[in-house]
Structure formats: structure tokens, C-alpha cells
Amino acid sequence: MKIFERLLAFYFKHSIAVVMSLSGTTIAAIATAVVPEQGSVGIVRVSGSEAIAIARTLFHAPGQQPWESHRILYGYLRHPKTQQVVDEALLLLMLAPRSYTREDVVEFHCHGGIMAVQRVLQLCLEQGAHLAQPGEFTLRAFLNGRLDLTQAESITDLVGARSPQAAQTALAGLQGKLAHPIRQLRAKCLDILADVEARIDFEEDLPPLDEVELQAQLEQVLADVSRLLATADRGELLRSGLKVAIVGRPNVGKSSLLNAWSQSDRAIVTDLPGTTRDVVESQLVVGGIPIQVLDTAGIRDTDDQVEKIGVERSRQAAQNADLVLLTIDAQAGWTDADQTIYEQVRDRPLILILNKIDLVSASSPHPTPHTPHPTVKTAAALNQGINSLETAILETVQAGTLQAANLDIAINQRQAAALTRAKAALEQVQGTIADRLPLDFWTIDLRSTIQALGEILGEDVTESVLDRIFSRFCIGK
């Protein structure tokens, strides 16, 4: 049964590659962003058995430049029929297996913008290449053994990284720092399974199974799986970031706080209450975590229809935010209007901001509310208190979800789901041992653990999972 399962998994994984190979498909796509009047270089990537032939048809390299792997040629792209020059370009040659996809790959490095790369791509398609699907280059790299599935997912994380820490974590995943411990855990489970199955098949020829040692090994594997699972929340924060809403009644300094924090004039600041009529957004990075800051309209009862819409959007932003910064005027103190807003957001993760603290004299301390939430004092107009605010945000996140401090590993939702199944199966093995059930029962959950860990690496994975993963990639990857 075990041999059959491995053969089935092997057949599935490599059958797609065989079909692709037999079909002789060569794919092409624009591998750089296409923006008018932006970018000095645009790249068209071609991969497959016909990549070199297409390049020789379209690219003219003057002189005696050798067409060798990992060479850069200078020349011109020409229409194969009219010989009209399409672009002056560079050609990068990467012959199999020393390429990203382990197929023959060529890259046309053209001028940036829109027209040059689109014309070159169209010529490649006219020569028989197929337009690549999202993530198809990386899918081929995976199917051809160039990458495992964790490395493939790290590539899209690297492309979409919104902070230096997120990029560093993705790069660590690309270098195999997640795959290595997963592979070790899977190998350990395979060793345990082999010992158990050997006792089933050759009980009379082998010494008794050392259950104490086996349980110790299972306990260590379970601890390592739990440690990896603890990075899921950090991974989600690094990838998606934190949405923070600044809320409060009008004229308490919300817009000034946003401007001081973002070091820009994103929001209009006046002495007139109700200046902000809609949600103003700014992107920041705090402690390595991308933060989307939303400055909302002041919440109050109003007959102004435009302002009323802004107030409703403010309430929605507060309810949808990961963290609410309830801002009050320290000079005015805690008012009934502040209490009303507080009642609407008190169940959300919350930090109280006592703004305009510079206007409060030391002899007349400002009244503060009695709440269990952390409080930060700021003078946004003077750029004071921003560091304290960022510290409070990180402490709030740390206390809530950010438990793992290991920046090298941060699993995603798919990997977390597989690890959760592996953890449950390991705990089931422990329960089976404790109940003194026969060895055959042990192997059932051990196989489930091995399969779950294999899914993370791509050893045991379905076509639907691959479709879901690679559909999130950009076309040129």
C-alpha cells in the first residue's frame, strides 16, 4: 500500500510535466511592469523547447557574438517577414537545465514603457509561443524540480513584500529555511513509520519496539510542528499588514496625528471641526509590519448630508480595522461625546490617544478616562509622542497575535492548515499509544502526518491546490 501511494504521488506530480513536455509548449510573457513613460527596461521572457529558435528568428546579433548559455548578446529585434527593426535590445540566453524553469529560457531586454515589450511579445506569439498563464514559469520550475512548493510560494511573497522584514522572510523561504525543517520532520516521521512497520512484518526477527524512545521522538516532532505553527500570525501580519483607524470626535487632532506620523500633509488640517469628510489613507511600516493608517471623519451627529456619509464611513472603518486609535482632546478632557464613541469601539483592539498634551498646563492635569486600554500622550502639531505611539502599537500586537519572533520563518495559511493536520495526527498517534492499541493503528496517523508535511513541500499535493497557489502569481512569474 505504501509503495502504491508513493507511485501514485510520483505519477501525479510528473504526469503534468510529461504532458507539458509532450505538447511541446513554449510560453512567453512580459516579465516586468508595463507603465507608460516609466521604467527604462522591459523584459519579455520565453521558456520551452522552441525558445532558442524563436530568439534566432527575431534577434539579429551583429558581429561574431557567440550564442552560448548565460551570455548576453547585443543587437536588434526585427520582424521576421519585413525585417523592420522593432527595437534595439539585449538578449539573455539560459540553456536547460541552468535556468529558472530548467528549460531553455531566453529574455529580450527591451526599452521600457508599453509599445516595445508588447510588440516583441506579439512577435513571440506569432512564432508559436503561447501566452503564459499566471505563475506558469514558476509552476514549471516546481514541476521540473527546480523549486519545492515553499520556495515557489516565497517568490510571490517576495514580489508582494510591503516591508524590509517581509522581504527578508520571503527570501529566507526562497533559500529553503522553511523547507529544511519540514523535510527533517517528515524524514523523522518516515523513520518512525519504518520502525513500526518493520515490527509488524518481521516481529519475530527484530527486538521489541522501544516505546519510550519512540514517544520521545514523537514529542519532539510535535514540539517542532507547534513551533512552526506559532509563526502563522506573524506571517499573516508581514504579508497583509495591519489596518489602523484613527477615530474620534471632530477637531481633536486626528488629521494632525496622521500628518505627523506619516511625515507628510496627507490630511487637511484646520481649526474648523468636520474638515475631514472622507477616509484618508497612508501606508507606513512600524517594527517591520506594514500598517495602513486610516484618518476618519470626526464622529458626531450632523445634518450635513456629506459629513453624515463621512461619519458613517468612519464607523465602518473602526469596525473593520485591526486596531483603533481613539483620539481625544487632552485640553477638553473626556467628554460625553468621547464616551459615546468609546462605547461603539470598546470591544475592538484599542489604544487611547490623549492629543494636544502641549496645551495642558502642569498645574491643571487633564482628566483621563478609566479604561483597561493603553494610553499614549501626543502633541501631534509638534510631532511629539509618535515614538510612544508606535511602541504601544507593537506592544498591543505582541500581546495579541504576534507571538513568534523568528523572522526567518513565517508560514502562510495553506502551510498552517497542513501543519495543523499534522499536529492533530501526531496527537492521535500519542493517544493510540496511550490506549495500547495495536501497531497497525499507529501507522494510520503516522501516514497522515507524513502526507500533511509532504503537502507543504509539494511532495503530496493535488492539482487544485497547485492551481490555487499559482493563480495568485503575476503573469511573468
N, C-alpha and C positions, 0 to 999 in steps of 0.2 A: 504493500500500500504506500509506504513512504517513497519508494523508488518511482511508483506511478505518479505521485503528486509532484515530485521534482521534475520528472519528464514533462508533465503537463505544463508546469510553470515555465520550464525552459522553452517548450514549443510555443507557448503563447507569446512570450517576450520576443522570441526570434522570428516568429512567423510574420509579424508585421514588417520586420526588417527584410525578410525574404521577399515578401510581396512588393515592397518598395524597390528592392533590387531588381526583381524580375520585370517590373513595369518600366524600368529604365528612366524613371522620372528625374529630371533635373529641375531644381527650383531656383527662383530668383526673387529678390525683394530689395527695396530701398532700406538700408541699414542705419540711416541717420535721419534726424528730424528734418522735415521739409517745411521751411518757413520762408516766405518771400523776403528778399533783401536781408536775410540773416544767415550766418554760417558761411565760412569760406570754403568748406569742403563737403561734398555729398558723396556717399558711398552706395554703390549697387553691388550686392553680394549674390554670387551664383554658386550652387553646390550640386554635385551629381556627376554622373559619368560623362556628360556632354559639356561640362563647364569649360574645359580647355578648348574644345572645338569651337564653342561659341566665342570664346575670347580671341582665338586666331582669326575667326571670320570678321569680327568687329574692330579689333585693335591693330593698329599699324605702329610697330616699334622701329624707328629708323636706325640705320647703322647695323652693327653686329651684336646687338644685345641678346644674351643667351636666355632662352625660355626654360629656366630651371626653377625647381621648387624653392620657395622662400626668397625669391628675387623680386625686386621692384623695377618694372620697366617704365620708361617714359615714351609717350607717343600720342597718337591721335585716335579717336573713335570715329569710324566712318560708316556711313550707310552702305551695306554690302552691295546694293544694286547701283545706286547713283554715285557712290564714292564721295558723297558730300561729307565734309568734316562736321561732326556733331559736337565734339568737344575735345579740348586738349586735356589729357588726363594721365594718371599713373595707373599701372596695372600690377596688382599684387598676386603672385602665384603661390598656392599652397597645395601640393600634391598629397594624395592619400598615402599613408594614414596620418601624416603630420599636419592635420588641420582640425578645425573646431568640430566638424561633423565626422571626421575620419573618412570623408570622401574628397574627391578633387574639388577644391574651392578656389574661385577667383574673385577678386574685388576690384571694381573700377572706381578709382578715386577721382571724382569729377569736381567741377566747380559747384559751389553750394547754391542755395536758392531752390527754385521749383523746376524750371524747364529742363535744365541739363540732365538731372538724375531721372526725371520722368521719361525723357526721350531715350536715354540709354536703357532704362528698364523695358520700354516698349520694344526696342530692338532685340533685347534678350528673349523676350516672349515670342517675337516673330521668328526667332531662330529655334524655337521648340521648347524653351524653358516654360515651366508652369509657375504661376504666381504663388509664392509661398503662403501657407496659412499661418495664423498667429502661433509663434513658438515652434514652427516646424524645423528650423535649423537646430534648435536645442533638443527637440524630440529625436531627431536623427542622431545627435551626439549621444543621447541616452541609449537609444536602441543599438547603437554601434559600440557601446561600452566605453565611450569617452568620458561620460559623467554618470554618477549614480543620481537617484531622484532627489536626494537632499541637495546636491550640488546644483542640479538644474533649478530647483526652487530658489536657491540662493542667488542665482543670476537675476531673476526677476525682482527679488528683494533689493539687490544692489542697484538695479536700474531705477527702482522706485524709492530709494532711500531718501529720507527727508531730514536727516541729521548725520553728522560725522559718526556717531556711535552706531546708528542703524547701518550705515555703510560698512563700518568695521565688522559688525556682527555678520552681515551678509558675506563679506569677504572671507571671514573665518569659516563660514559654512561652505563656501566655494572651495576652500583649501582642505575640506574634509574633517574639520574639527567636530562636526556633529556626526558624520558618518562613522568615524573611527570608534567612538564609544558604543554606538548602536551595533556596529559589526562585532565588537568584542562581546557584548551582551548576547547577541544571537549565537555566536560561536560557543559561549559558555552553556547556553541552553541546549544546543545541539550535543555538546559533550555529555551533559546530564541525561538527555534523552537516550543517547547511545548506551550509557551505562545501564539505564533501566531496561532498555530493550534487550541488551545482552543477557541480563539476568532472566528475562522472560524466555528467551530462546535457548540459552545454554546454562540453565540454573545449576545443573549437576556438575558442570565443568569449571565453574567460577566460584570464588569466595563470596560469602554473603555481602549484600549491599550495605555500605556504611551509611546508615540513615542520618546519623548525627552530622557527618561531613556534608552529605547531600543537602540537608536542611540549612546548614550554614551557607552553602553556596547559593541556595535559593534566596535566603535572606539578604545576601549581598547584592544579588541581581535585582531584587525588589527595591532595595535602598537606592541603587543606581538609577532605576527607572523612575522612582519617585523624585529623585534629584533633578532629572531631566524634565519631568513634568512641571516642576516648580518654576521653570523658565518660561512657561507659556504666557503668563501675564505680561512679563517684560517684553517678550517677543511681540505681543499684540500692541503694546504701547509704542515700541520702537517703529513698528510698521504703520500703524494707523494714527498714532499721536493722541493727544488729549485735547478735548474740546472744553474751553473755559469761557463762561459767560459772566460779564461784569453787569450786575443789575443793581437797582436802587431807585429811589425817587429822583425827580429832576433836580439838576444843579447841585449834586453832591460831589461832582468831580470825576465822573466815570470816564468821560472823554479825555480829560487831562491825564488820568491814570493810564489809559491806553497809549496816549502820545508819549508819555514819559517812559513807559515800559518798552514800547517799540522804537523809541528814539526817532520818531517821525511825527508829522502832522496829519495822521490819517483821519482824525475826527475833528470836526469844527468845535471850537471852544469859545463860548460867550457867557456873559452873566445872565442871559435870559434863560429861564427854565424851559425845557421842551425843545431845545435846539436840535438834538438828535432825533430824527423822525424814523430812522430805519436802523437795522443792524449793520454795524461797521466791523469789518473783519481784518485781522492782522495775523501773520504767521511768525512764530518765534520758536526758539529752541532753548529749553531750560533743562540743565542737567542731562543733556543728551536726548531729551524727549521732545519731539515736535509738538508744539502747542498752537492750536487755533484759538485765538482770543477774539471774543465777540463783545463789542461795545453796544449795548442795547439802549433803546429809548427809555427815558425816565418813566417809571410806572406810577400812574396817578389816574384819577377819574377826570375825564375831559370831554367836552362837547365838540372839540375839533376832530372832524372825521379822519383826517390824515394822521393826526397824532394818535387817535384811537387805534388805528391799524398798527402803528408802530408799537404801541403799548402791548397789544395782543401778541405781536411777534416777539416782544421781549419776554413775555410769559412762556411762550413756546420754546424760545432759546434756552431759558432757565431749566425747563423740564427735560430738554434733550441734551443738555450739557453734562459732561463727566464731572465737572466741578463748577460751583457757583461762587463768585466773589461778590458778596452782599456789601455794597459800599454805603456808608453813612457819613454825614457831615459832623465831624467831631465838635465843631463850634456850636451847632444846633443841638447836638446830643441825640439820644434815642427818642424818636417821635412816634406818635400813633401810626403815622404813615409807614415808618420803618417796620413797626411791629406787624402791620398788615402784610407787607411784602415778605417779612420773615416767616409768617405763618404759611405762606404759599410755597416756600423753598426749604423749610427747615428739615424736611426728610431727604433732601439731596446732600451729597458731599459739599461741605460749605466752609468758607473762610470769611470772617468778618473783616472789613477794611474800614478803619477809622481814618478818613481822609481829612485834609485841611488841618492837620495837627499843629501846624505852624501858627495858626490863628488862635490857638487856645493858650492862655497865659498859665504859667506855672502855679500862680496863686489861686486860680479857679479851675481845678481839674474838670475835665469833660465827663459827663455822665456816660457810663458804659453799660451795655446790656448784660444780663446774666444768662449766658447760654453755654452749652458744652463745646462750642466750636472754637477753633483757634482764632486769635485776633491779631491783626497786623496794623501798625500805625504808619501812615504815609502822609507826605506833603507832595502830592503829585506835581503841583505847579513849580516846586523847587527840585523836582527829581529826587526826592528823598523817600527812603523806605522800600525801594524796588528790590534791593538785595534781600531784605527781610521777607518780602512777599514771595520771591522765588524759593527761598529756604522753606517757608511754610507750605508751599505747594508740593515741593519734593517730600517733605515730611508727611504730608497728608497722603500722597500717593504711596509712599513707603509703608505707611501703616495700613493702607487698604489693600493694594494689589501687588505692588512692586516688591516682592519678597526675594527674588533671585538677584544676586549681584554679579553673576558671571556673564560678562559681556561677550565672551567667545561663543556662547551657545544660547540661542533663543528660538525655541521651536514654534512652528505655526500651528494653526487649528487642525489641519489634517494630521500632522505628526502627533499632536497632543491626543487626538482621538485614537490613533493606533497605539500610543503608549498607554492610554487608559485601558484599552482592551488587554494589552499585555500585562498590566498590573493586576487587573481582575483575574486573569487566567493564572498568574503566579499565586495569588492569594487562594484561588481554588485548589491549586496543587497542594499548598500547605494544609488546607482543610481536608483534602483527600488523605494526606499522610496522617494527619491527626486522627481521622476516623478509622485508620487501619484498613483502608480499602486495598484490594489487590493492585499490583503494579500496572496492570493494563489500564486502570483508571488514571494513574499518574500521567501516562503518555498522552492522553486526550488533551489535557490542558497545557501540557508542555508543547505539543504541536501548535496549539492556538497561540501560545506566546511567541513561538518561533515565526509563525505566519504573520502576526501583527508587527513584529520587529522587521520582518522582511518587506512588508508593505512600505515602511518608511524609506528603505533603501531602494525600493523598486524591484526587489527580488521576487515578490509575490504581489502583483498589482493587476487590476482589471483595466480593460480598455477604457471604460467610462471614467475611471479615476485619471488616467492619462489625459483624456480629452478635457476634463475639468481643469487640470493643472495647467496644461499648455495653452488653453484658450485664453488665459489671462496674460500671456506674453504679447509683446508688440510684434508686428509683422516681421521685422528684420531680425528678430532673435529666434 
